[in-house]
Amino acid sequence: MNNKELASLMFPNIDKDINYYEEKYPKRNLPEGAVVTRFAPSPTGFVHMGSLRTAFIAKKIATDTKGVFYLRIEDTDEKRSIENGIQGIIDDFKDFNFEIDEGRICETEEKGNYGPYLQSERKEIYQTFAKYLVENDLAYPCFATEEELNEIRKNQETKKERIGFYGRYARSRNLSFTEIEEKIKNNKKFVTRLKSPGDFNKKITCKDLVKGKIEFPENDLDIVLLKSDGIPTYHFAHLVDDYLMRTTHILRGDEWLSSLPIHVQLFQIFRFPTPKYCHVAPVNKKDGESIRKLSKRKDPEAALSFYLEKGIPINAVYLYLMTTANSNFEGWLDQNKNLGLENFKFDFKKMSASGSLFDLDKLLNISKNYISRLTATEVYQKVLDWSFTYDKHFYELLKKYPDYSIEIFNIERMQKKPRKDFSAWSDIKENIFYMYDELYNHEDVNFNLVNTSEKHKEIINLYINKYYDINDDKETWFRKIKELAIEVGYAPEMNLYKENPNQYLGNIADVSNILRISLTTKITTPDLYEIMKLLGKDKLQERFTKICV
């Protein structure tokens, strides 16, 4: 059979060869050791936390080496694609400040010189590479119907043989040119299959950057390269795109590990350099006594929208993801609290082969630490941005009182051990509502904690009429609280109370808490002196009077 004649019969409209595309997409002009990685989702739903983690690691290694990270959309499966799926992926990235070097930037636009970055626009390229395989007796048309394929499968199951299209089951391999020509002229549908040179009884060794050396049987399956409509399968598009886009490292979920022999074989058949592979274990979650994969259907924290709505800082999410990616990151972060992620170098050797357990509590703790290191002005701006979308009433208050709000956020912030009250922007309103009369006087505020006993009223009246002075510094203020405590029969020092508890009605902390709860309705707040100073005498008088009536 004349293979070139067969190739022309199968692909009559393909007039280019692979040399054309190799010249069009030359080797990238990058520094030695630069890594080219990609994120290649299908437009079948939102970007979830596991996908973001993989993309984040891929981008990190490219950035660390002055390489390239690009976004390629694998949209060849029309049945699974959803409306606005491409834009949804792009918007998810934008919402998380996740920038790409190349790739799709909206439904109709892209940036970079190695596109199209949308697989549905690369049909001619795939067919050119498939035609090359046919010309070299490495691919052939297969006319097997769905019924025939099902019959083969049932036969294999009955005989307890391997399932697949190989060996004597690959009947279309043996068709003559005349038979093929007749079928094509009669518009008989066909797929293009690989004529695999592999031997299942032989072993190949593949190296994974995390899992190490893995041994597989050679691939002997005549896999489908192009479907009957000329659209490539994942396996073939993966080869063509990653070669022409000059990808050096491929990070993907370890559900693709079993496909590695096929992909390595394809690169070897074309004599293309094989990229380095890193199969990333899934993000897991503890569910009762068992551990399962983080689920898009079951777990709200799997969706990126969860973090946006809650107001968990995006940078905190990335810090957490790095703790799941490299085991040495937490130690590095403890030693370099003021340095950004860009200063940490990712290391495949520090990545777990078994995956990571998603820990929302740990993420929130990282977020608390991150927020505590921001300036009050930064906190104000970020809460303002968040509340514009998720809490319009709070947004209007923040906008109305910018300087006052910044002063609130600055309480116990600029010190060696800053206060860590907030793990998300959504926490803030609940924690500081009492600083705004518009919120403090709202009907939903719970005043049940406020004690209106005569003794408490006496303490409040004495404080506001005798001891309070807006001009007092903190040391003077605290001394006066001690004097107030003595006057009402409370111990001015905690140790005095502990030594002789029966001699006192309580201790100085109790006096402070009576004032605190009366002003804020909360048991725990930031520094009471700072709160009083910001509220001012008029508001103190108003609130204390309300309690003492």
C-alpha positions in Angstrom: 0.0 0.0 0.0 1.3 3.5 -0.9 1.1 5.3 2.4 1.3 8.8 0.9 -1.6 8.0 -1.4 -3.6 6.7 1.6 -2.8 9.9 3.6 -4.0 12.1 0.7 -7.1 10.0 0.5 -7.9 10.4 4.2 -6.9 14.1 4.3 -7.5 15.6 0.9 -7.7 19.2 2.2 -4.4 19.2 4.2 -1.7 20.7 2.1 0.8 21.6 4.7 3.3 19.4 6.5 4.6 19.3 10.0 7.8 21.2 9.0 5.5 24.2 8.3 4.3 24.3 11.9 7.7 23.6 13.4 9.0 26.7 11.6 5.9 28.7 12.6 6.3 27.8 16.3 10.1 27.6 16.8 11.9 26.8 20.0 11.3 29.6 22.5 14.1 32.1 23.1 14.3 31.7 26.9 17.2 31.5 29.4 18.8 28.2 30.0 16.7 26.1 32.5 13.6 28.1 31.9 10.4 26.1 32.3 7.4 26.3 30.0 4.2 25.1 31.7 0.5 25.3 31.0 -2.9 24.9 32.5 -5.3 23.2 30.1 -8.8 22.9 31.4 -12.0 21.9 29.6 -14.8 24.5 29.6 -17.1 22.1 31.5 -17.5 24.0 34.8 -15.9 26.3 37.3 -12.2 26.2 38.3 -12.1 24.4 41.6 -9.6 24.4 44.3 -7.7 21.3 43.1 -7.4 22.8 39.6 -6.2 26.1 41.0 -3.6 24.3 43.1 -2.2 22.6 40.0 -2.2 25.8 37.9 -0.6 27.7 40.8 2.3 25.2 41.0 2.7 25.2 37.3 2.9 29.0 37.2 5.2 29.1 40.1 7.9 26.9 38.5 7.7 28.9 35.3 8.0 32.2 37.2 10.9 30.9 39.3 12.9 30.0 36.2 12.0 33.1 34.1 9.9 30.8 31.8 6.4 30.9 30.4 3.0 29.9 31.8 0.1 29.7 29.4 -3.6 28.9 29.4 -4.9 26.5 26.8 -8.6 25.7 26.6 -9.3 22.1 25.6 -12.8 22.4 24.2 -12.9 19.5 21.8 -15.6 17.7 23.7 -18.7 19.7 22.7 -21.1 17.5 24.6 -19.5 18.3 27.9 -18.8 22.0 27.3 -21.1 24.4 29.0 -22.4 27.8 27.9 -19.9 30.6 28.7 -17.5 27.9 30.0 -14.4 29.5 28.5 -15.2 32.9 29.9 -16.0 31.3 33.2 -12.5 29.9 33.5 -11.0 33.2 32.5 -13.1 35.1 35.0 -12.2 32.7 37.8 -8.5 33.4 37.1 -9.2 37.2 37.0 -11.1 37.0 40.3 -8.1 35.3 41.9 -5.5 37.8 40.4 -4.1 34.8 38.5 -2.2 36.2 35.6 -1.0 34.3 32.5 1.9 35.0 30.2 0.1 33.6 27.1 -3.2 32.1 26.2 -6.9 32.9 26.1 -7.8 36.2 27.8 -11.5 36.2 26.8 -14.0 34.3 24.6 -12.5 35.9 21.4 -9.1 37.1 22.2 -5.7 35.7 23.2 -2.1 36.8 23.7 1.1 35.0 22.7 2.7 33.7 19.6 2.1 30.0 20.0 -1.7 29.9 19.5 -4.5 29.4 18.8 -4.8 28.5 22.5 -8.3 27.1 21.8 -8.2 23.5 20.6 -11.3 23.8 18.5 -9.4 26.3 16.3 -6.4 23.9 15.7 -8.2 21.2 13.7 -6.0 21.6 10.6 -2.9 21.4 12.7 -3.9 18.0 14.3 -4.9 16.6 10.9 -1.5 17.6 9.5 0.3 15.6 12.2 -2.1 12.7 11.8 -1.5 12.7 8.0 2.3 12.5 8.8 1.7 9.4 10.8 -0.3 7.8 8.0 2.4 8.7 5.5 4.9 6.8 7.7 2.7 3.8 8.3 2.1 4.7 11.9 -1.7 5.4 11.6 -4.6 4.1 9.6 -8.4 4.6 9.1 -10.6 2.4 11.2 -14.2 1.8 10.1 -15.3 -0.3 13.1 -18.9 0.6 14.1 -20.0 1.0 17.7 -21.7 -2.4 17.5 -18.5 -4.0 16.3 -16.5 -2.4 19.1 -19.0 -3.6 21.7 -18.8 -7.1 20.3 -15.0 -7.0 20.6 -15.3 -5.8 24.2 -17.8 -8.6 25.1 -15.6 -11.2 23.5 -12.6 -9.9 25.5 -14.6 -10.0 28.7 -15.8 -13.5 28.1 -12.3 -14.7 27.5 -11.0 -12.6 30.4 -8.5 -10.8 28.1 -7.4 -7.2 28.2 -10.0 -4.7 27.0 -8.9 -2.6 24.0 -8.2 -2.4 20.3 -5.0 -4.2 19.8 -3.4 -7.2 18.0 -5.9 -9.5 16.3 -8.8 -7.3 17.4 -7.4 -4.3 15.4 -9.0 -5.6 12.2 -8.9 -2.4 10.2 -5.1 -2.6 10.2 -5.3 -5.3 7.5 -7.5 -3.5 5.0 -6.1 -3.1 1.6 -5.9 0.3 -0.1 -8.7 -0.7 -2.5 -11.0 -1.6 0.4 -10.2 1.6 2.2 -10.7 3.7 -0.9 -14.1 2.1 -1.6 -15.3 2.7 1.9 -14.2 6.4 1.9 -15.7 7.0 -1.5 -19.0 5.5 -0.1 -18.8 8.0 2.8 -18.2 5.3 5.4 -17.3 7.0 8.6 -13.9 6.3 10.0 -11.6 7.3 12.9 -7.8 7.6 12.6 -6.0 5.2 14.9 -2.4 4.9 15.9 -0.7 1.8 14.5 1.1 1.2 17.8 4.6 -0.3 17.6 4.4 -1.3 21.3 4.7 -4.7 22.8 2.6 -5.2 26.0 5.0 -7.9 27.2 7.9 -5.4 27.3 8.4 -2.8 30.1 9.2 0.9 29.9 10.4 3.1 32.7 8.9 6.5 33.0 10.1 9.2 35.4 7.7 11.4 37.3 9.1 14.5 39.0 7.2 13.6 42.2 6.5 9.9 42.1 9.9 9.0 40.8 10.6 6.1 38.4 7.5 4.1 37.4 7.4 0.9 35.3 4.7 0.3 32.8 4.0 -2.2 30.0 4.6 -0.7 26.6 1.4 0.6 25.0 0.2 -1.7 22.2 -3.3 -0.2 21.9 -4.3 1.3 18.6 -5.8 4.3 20.3 -8.0 6.8 18.4 -6.1 9.9 17.3 -8.8 11.7 15.4 -12.5 11.1 15.8 -14.8 10.7 12.8 -15.4 14.4 12.7 -11.6 15.1 12.5 -11.5 16.3 16.1 -8.5 14.9 18.1 -8.7 12.9 21.3 -7.1 14.2 24.4 -4.1 11.9 23.8 -3.3 13.3 20.4 -4.1 16.9 21.0 -1.9 16.7 24.1 1.1 15.6 22.0 0.6 18.2 19.2 -0.1 21.1 21.4 2.6 20.5 24.0 5.2 20.0 21.3 4.3 23.0 19.2 3.8 25.3 22.3 7.2 24.0 23.4 6.0 22.8 26.8 8.9 21.5 29.0 6.9 20.4 32.1 3.4 19.0 32.3 1.6 19.1 35.6 -1.7 17.3 35.7 -3.9 15.2 38.0 -2.6 11.7 38.7 -5.7 10.2 37.2 -3.7 10.6 34.0 -0.8 8.5 35.2 -2.1 5.4 33.5 -2.0 7.3 30.1 1.7 8.1 30.5 2.9 5.1 28.3 0.7 6.3 25.5 1.9 9.9 25.7 5.6 8.9 26.0 5.1 6.6 23.0 3.6 9.3 20.9 6.5 11.7 21.6 8.9 8.9 20.7 7.2 8.0 17.5 7.5 11.6 16.3 11.0 11.8 17.8 10.0 14.9 19.7 11.6 15.7 23.1 9.4 14.3 25.8 8.3 16.8 28.4 8.9 16.2 32.1 5.8 15.0 33.8 4.5 15.7 37.3 1.3 13.9 38.2 -0.3 15.8 41.1 -2.2 13.8 43.7 -5.7 15.1 44.4 -6.6 17.5 47.2 -8.4 15.3 49.8 -10.7 16.0 52.7 -11.4 14.2 55.9 -15.0 13.1 56.0 -15.7 11.5 59.4 -13.3 8.6 59.8 -12.6 8.4 56.1 -10.6 10.5 53.6 -12.0 11.3 50.2 -11.2 13.6 47.3 -12.4 17.2 47.7 -15.7 17.3 45.8 -17.2 20.0 43.6 -20.6 18.7 44.4 -20.3 18.1 48.2 -17.9 20.7 49.4 -18.6 24.4 49.2 -14.9 25.1 49.8 -14.0 23.4 46.5 -15.4 26.4 44.6 -13.3 29.5 44.3 -16.5 31.6 44.8 -16.5 30.3 48.4 -13.3 32.3 49.2 -14.5 35.4 47.3 -17.8 35.5 49.1 -16.3 34.9 52.5 -13.6 37.4 51.8 -10.6 35.2 52.5 -7.6 37.2 51.0 -6.5 35.7 47.8 -2.8 36.0 48.9 -3.6 33.9 52.0 -5.1 31.2 49.8 -1.9 31.1 47.8 0.2 30.9 50.9 -1.9 28.0 52.1 -1.6 26.3 48.7 2.1 26.5 48.9 2.1 24.7 52.3 0.3 21.9 50.5 2.8 21.9 47.6 6.1 22.1 49.4 6.7 20.6 52.9 9.5 23.1 53.7 7.4 26.2 53.0 5.9 26.7 56.4 9.3 26.7 58.0 10.5 29.2 55.4 7.5 31.4 56.0 8.1 31.5 59.8 11.6 32.8 59.1 10.6 35.2 56.4 7.3 36.7 57.5 7.9 39.9 55.5 8.8 38.3 52.2 6.4 37.4 49.5 5.9 34.1 47.7 8.1 35.2 44.9 11.1 34.8 47.1 10.4 31.2 47.8 11.7 28.6 45.3 9.5 25.7 44.6 11.1 22.2 44.8 9.6 19.1 43.3 11.6 17.0 45.8 9.6 18.6 48.7 6.2 17.7 47.1 4.2 14.8 48.5 3.5 12.0 46.2 0.4 11.0 48.1 -1.4 14.4 48.0 -2.5 16.7 50.7 -5.4 17.0 53.1 -7.4 20.1 52.7 -7.6 21.9 56.1 -9.8 25.0 56.1 -9.0 25.8 59.7 -5.3 25.9 58.8 -6.1 28.2 55.8 -8.1 30.5 58.1 -5.2 30.6 60.5 -2.8 31.5 57.7 -5.3 34.2 56.7 -5.4 35.7 60.2 -1.6 36.0 60.2 -1.6 37.5 56.7 -4.2 40.1 57.6 -2.5 41.0 60.8 0.6 42.0 58.8 -1.3 44.4 56.6 -1.4 48.1 57.3 -4.7 49.6 58.5 -5.0 51.5 55.2 -4.6 48.2 53.3 -7.2 46.5 55.4 -9.6 49.4 54.9 -9.2 49.3 51.1 -9.6 45.5 50.9 -12.7 45.5 53.1 -14.1 48.4 51.1 -13.6 46.4 47.9 -15.1 43.3 49.3 -18.1 44.9 50.9 -18.9 46.8 47.6 -20.0 43.4 46.2 -21.1 41.5 49.3 -22.3 44.0 51.9 -23.5 47.3 50.4 -24.6 48.7 53.8 -21.2 48.2 55.4 -19.6 49.6 52.3 -21.5 52.8 52.6 -20.4 53.1 56.3 -16.8 52.5 55.4 -17.0 55.0 52.6 -18.7 57.6 54.9 -16.0 57.3 57.7 -12.7 56.5 55.9 -10.3 58.0 58.4 -12.2 56.8 61.4 -12.4 53.3 60.0 -8.7 53.2 59.4 -8.1 54.2 63.0 -10.3 51.3 64.1 -8.3 48.9 62.0 -5.1 50.3 63.4 -5.9 49.3 67.0 -3.2 46.9 68.2 -1.9 46.5 64.7 1.5 48.3 64.5 3.2 46.4 67.3 5.5 43.4 67.6 2.7 41.0 68.1 -0.3 42.4 66.2 -3.8 41.4 67.1 -5.3 38.6 65.0 -9.1 38.9 65.1 -9.9 38.6 61.4 -9.5 35.5 59.2 -11.7 37.0 56.4 -13.2 40.3 55.4 -16.6 38.9 56.2 -15.5 38.6 59.9 -14.8 42.3 60.3 -18.3 43.8 60.5 -19.3 41.4 63.3 -16.1 42.2 65.2 -16.3 46.0 65.1 -19.9 46.8 64.5 -20.1 48.6 67.9 -17.7 51.3 66.7 -20.5 52.6 64.4 -23.7 54.0 65.9 -25.6 53.0 62.8 -24.8 49.3 63.6 -24.7 49.5 67.4 -28.2 51.0 67.6 -29.6 48.4 65.2 -32.5 46.3 66.5 -30.6 43.1 65.8 -27.9 43.9 68.4 -28.0 41.6 71.4 -27.8 43.5 74.7 -28.4 40.5 76.8 -24.8 40.4 78.1 -25.2 43.9 79.5 -25.8 43.7 83.2 -27.9 46.6 84.6 -27.5 45.8 88.3 -27.1 48.7 90.7 -23.4 47.9 91.3 -22.7 48.0 87.6 -24.5 51.2 87.2 -22.5 52.6 90.1 -19.2 51.6 88.3 -20.3 53.2 85.0 -21.5 56.4 86.7 -18.3 56.8 88.7 -16.2 56.2 85.6 -17.9 58.7 83.3 -18.4 61.4 86.0 -15.2 61.1 88.0 -12.5 59.2 86.2 -12.9 59.6 82.4 -10.8 62.2 80.7 -10.3 62.0 76.9 -6.9 63.6 77.2 -5.5 60.8 79.4 -2.6 58.7 78.0 -2.9 55.0 78.4 -0.9 54.8 81.6 -3.0 57.4 83.3 -6.2 55.8 82.1 -5.2 52.4 83.6 -4.2 54.0 86.9 -7.6 55.5 87.1 -9.3 52.2 86.4 -7.3 50.8 89.4 -8.5 53.7 91.5 -12.1 53.0 90.4 -11.7 49.4 91.3 -10.6 50.2 94.8 -13.4 52.7 95.3 -16.1 50.1 94.4 -14.5 47.2 96.4 -12.7 45.4 93.6 -9.0 44.3 93.8 -6.7 46.7 91.8 -4.3 43.8 91.0 -5.1 40.3 89.9 -2.6 38.7 92.3 -4.2 40.5 95.3 -7.5 39.0 94.3 -6.1 35.6 94.0 -4.4 35.8 97.5 -7.6 37.1 99.2 -10.7 36.5 97.0 -13.1 36.9 99.9 -12.0 40.4 100.6 -13.1 41.8 97.2 -16.2 41.8 95.0 -14.0 41.0 92.1 -10.8 42.2 90.4 -9.7 45.0 88.0 -10.4 42.8 85.0 -14.1 42.6 86.1 -14.3 46.4 86.2 -12.8 46.7 82.7 -15.2 44.1 81.4 -18.2 45.9 82.9 -17.2 49.0 80.9 -16.3 46.9 77.8 -19.6 45.0 77.7 -21.6 48.2 78.4 -19.9 50.0 75.5 -19.7 47.2 73.0 -22.0 44.3 74.1 -19.0 42.0 73.6 -16.9 40.2 76.1 -13.8 40.2 74.0 -12.6 43.3 72.0 -9.3 44.9 71.1 -7.7 47.4 73.5 -10.4 49.1 75.6 -8.5 52.3 76.0 -8.1 52.7 72.2 -11.8 51.9 71.7 -12.9 54.6 74.2 -10.5 57.1 72.7 -12.0 56.6 69.3 -15.6 56.6 70.4 -15.1 59.9 72.3 -16.8 61.2 75.4 -20.2 62.0 73.8 -20.7 58.5 72.5 -19.4 57.0 75.8 -21.8 59.3 77.7 -24.7 58.3 75.4 -24.1 54.6 75.7 -23.4 54.6 79.4 -26.5 56.7 80.1 -28.6 54.2 78.1 -27.4 51.4 80.4 -27.8 53.4 83.6 -31.4 54.6 83.0 
